[in-house]
Structures are given as C-alpha cells and as structure tokens.
Amino acid sequence: MSRRGTAEKKTAKYDPIYRNRLVNMFVNRILKHGKKSLAYQIIYRAMKEIPQKQKKQKTKKQKRKTQKTKTQKTKTQKTKKQKRKTQKTKTQKTKTHPLSVLRQAIRRVTPDIAVKAKRARGLTHQVPIEIGSKQGKVLAIRWLLGASRKRSGRNMAFKLSSELVDATKGKGNAIRKKEATHRMAEANRTFAHFR
C-alpha cells in the first residue's frame, strides 16, 4: 500500500468584489508575470465600463428611431399611461448588472463541439468531439480574452468590455471563432467514428 497521501481537490476561489468564480477564472486567465492585482484592476474597470457602453448604444438606437419618426408625417398621440410604461421599461433596461452581461457573453461564446486531431491509418483527421461545460467555459474565456487583445482601442479594460458587450449581442471575434469551430466540426462529421 502506498504511503503517499491523496491530493486534495482544489475548488475555484471567488473574487473579493463580485464573489463569483467566473470573474476569478477571467482574472487567472488575464494574469501575466504574476501581477494579479493588475489583472483584478483590468477586470473591474471593464465591468464598470459595461453599463456605460450599453447606455451609449441605446442612445444611438433611440436617435435613429427619432430620426425615422420625424421623417414620417403621421404621428400617434400617446396617453400618459403609455408614456409611463415606456419610461419604466427604459430604466429597467439601462440597469443591467455587469455580472449578468459577463455570464451571458460566456454562455453565447461557449462551444458545444470542437475538433481534435487524431492519427488513424497514417493520416491525421480532425475528429469532432463533444465538450463538457467546464471545458467549454475555459474555451469561451480564452476566446473572449484573445479577441479583446486583438481589438484596437485604448486599454485592455476598454477592449474587454466592448468584446463582452458584443458577445452578448451575438457579434464580435469570439462569436466568429465559435461559429468557425462549429463549422469545422460539421465539415469533419464523417470522421466522428474515429473517437
């Protein structure tokens, strides 16, 4: 019998402000040269910028709508109750929590399938494999950070926040990467039996 002790299972830690494991996973992934405090700063700045970016995009949409309505000659009169309802919905939409945006972005970018290179009969085939939820989250975080690093912008926090907002809307390079992976898996569907 071995005298060696068994390794304790490590659980993912929570970040100090949001008390969330996903944020901590982002911090550990963005970390460079052991500068964890800098990684935390980048993530928290990005989280602060998310609501501001959403407000800017909503005001742009509202301006476009008002321009369209000005060009139309017929205008409908709204009652006071209808006006109050629209104001309430606008205030509810603008109060989006950055953590929910982060979760939604990761959910949108998380892939279901990926391709893995396997050698069979002297040839290397790209074999589609299913991905578990944990591995999918890891890939999604990696793709989001990679896409935000490639973006042009002022700083990493700014680029990360804009990539997260784009991912929630179904745009951005991280979403393209997911779609490309799914397309690749679909194209190599014939090699699925090589697992």
N, C-alpha and C positions, 0 to 999 in steps of 0.2 A: 504494500500500500504506500502511496506517495505521501511524503510528509509536507509537501508543499500546500499552502493554503489556496483556497479558490479566490479568484478575483471578484471584488465587489462590483455590482452593477452600478454604472455611473448614470445618474439622471441629469437631464439638461437643467441648467440653472436658469433662474428668472433674472431679468434686468431690474435695476433698482427703481425706475420711474413707472414704467407701464406694467411691471410684474407679469411679463409674458415671455414664453420660451422662444417664440418666433423672432422677437426683437433680439434676443441673445444669440440666436443662430445667425442672424444678419451681422451682428457685431463680430462674432468669431470668424465669419467669412470675409468681412471687410478689413479685418485686422492685418496690419503689416508691421514687421520688425518689432513685434511685441508691444506696440503702442495702443493699448486697449482703451485708454482714456480718450485718445483722439478718435478711435473708432466709435465710441459712445457719442462723442460730440457730433460727428458726421450724421449718425443715425437720428439723433434727437433734433438736429437742425432740419434734416429732411422731413421729419414728422411734423415739425412746426410749420413748414412751408406748404404742406399738402392742402390744408384748408384754404390758404391764400390763393393757390393755383386754381382750385376748384371755383372760388369766387370770381376770379378773373375770367375763366372760361364761361361761366354762367352769364356774366355781364356782357361778354361778346355775343353770346347767343341771343340775349334779350335785345341788344342793339339791332341785330339783324332782323329780329321779329318786328321791332318797332318800325324799322325802315320799310318792311314789307307792308305793314298795316297802314303806314302813311300814304303809300302809293295807291292803296285801294280806296275807292271813293266811298263805299258804303261802310259805315261803322255801326256796330251794335252797341246799345247802351247797357251797361252792367248795373245791376242792382247793388245796394250796399252789402247785402249778404254775400253775393258772389265775389265782391272785391275783398271782403274779409277772408273768405276761404282761400283765395289765391295768395293773399299775403301770408296766411298761416303756412301754407304748403311751401312757399318760398323760404320762410325762416327755418322750417324743418329740414329742407334740403341743404341749406347752407351750413347747418350744424352737423357736419359729418365728422366722425371721430377718425383720426389718422390711423388708429389701430385696425379699424374695420376696413379702411382702404387698403392697408397692408395685407390683411387676410384675404380680401377679395382679389388683389393682384396676384398673390401666390396661388390662390385657387384657380385663377384663369390661366396661369402660366404652367401649372403642374401637368406634366405629360402622363398619359395612360400607358403608352408603349414606347419602347426605344429599340434601337438596333445594336447588336453586339457581334463583333467579328468572331467567326468560328471556322477552324480549318476542317475540311472534310474532303477526302479523296484528293489531296494535293492542291485543293483550291480554297481560297478564303471567301466565305459567304457572309453577308450581312444578315444575321438572323434576328427577326423581330421577337422581343421578349416583353412580357408584362412587367410593370414596375409597381412596387409597393408604395404605400402612401408616404412612408418616411423617406425613401429614396427619391420619390417624386418631388417632395418639398425641398430636398437638398439640391436637386437639379434646377428647380424653379428659382431658388435663391441665387444659385451660381449664374444662371442665365440673366436674371434681373440685374445683378451687380456687373456682369460683363457688358451688358447692353448700356448700362448707365455710365460705365467707364469710357465706352466708345463715343458717347454723345459729346457734342460740343456745348460748352457752357462755362459759367464762372467757376464753380467749385463742385466737389463731389456731392455735397448735400443737395445742391440745386439740381444737379443731373439725376440723382437718385429719386428725388421727389417727383420730378417730371416723368421719369420712367414708370414709377409706381402708378401715377395718375393715368398715364397712357395705357398701362396694362389693365387697369380696372375697366377702361373703355373698350378694350379689345384691340388696341393699337400697339405700336412700339416694336423694337427689335426682338425683345424677349418672346413676344407672341409669335413673331415670324419664325423664330428658332423652334418653338414648339410645333408650329404647323409644318415646318420643314422635316422635323423628326417624324411626325405622323405620316407625312407623305412618303418618306424613305421606308418606313415600316410597311406601309401599304404596297409600295412597289416591290419589296422583297418578301411578300407574303408567301410566295412559293417555297421559300426556304425555311418555313416555320417548323417543319418536321425534323430539322437538324438539332433541335434542343436536346 
